[in-house]
Amino acid sequence: MQSQNPIIADLVKLVNSAAGTMAGMTREARESARERLREALGGIDFVSREEFEAVKAMASKARQQADALEERLAALEAQLAQKKK
């Protein structure tokens, strides 16, 4: 049963059009936000856990080697200082 009042019919059409427009704007905003997030995250380089652990182990080994070399250098400098006396 349709309304015989043209004002009500026009109002219903207007409300339906507004609802469609709002739904479209919502979809467009959602897609825009997703695209911006993809762009922002696209520039970030992530490493895997395995790569991180490998680099961490390499850094630890390098630190141990540097400490050993410092001790060796200190011993050699001490020997050199004793010879100069």
Stockholm file with secondary structure:
# STOCKHOLM 1.0

chainA/1-85         MQSQNPIIADLVKLVNSAAGTMAGMTREARESARERLREALGGIDFVSREEFEAVKAMASKARQQADALEERLAALEAQLAQKKK
#=GR chainA/1-85 SS CCCSCHHHHHHHHHHHHHHHHHHHHHHHHHHHHHHHHHHHHHTCCCCCHHHHHHHHHHHHHHHHHHHHHHHHHHHHHHHHHHHHC
#=GC SS_cons        CCCSCHHHHHHHHHHHHHHHHHHHHHHHHHHHHHHHHHHHHHTCCCCCHHHHHHHHHHHHHHHHHHHHHHHHHHHHHHHHHHHHC
//
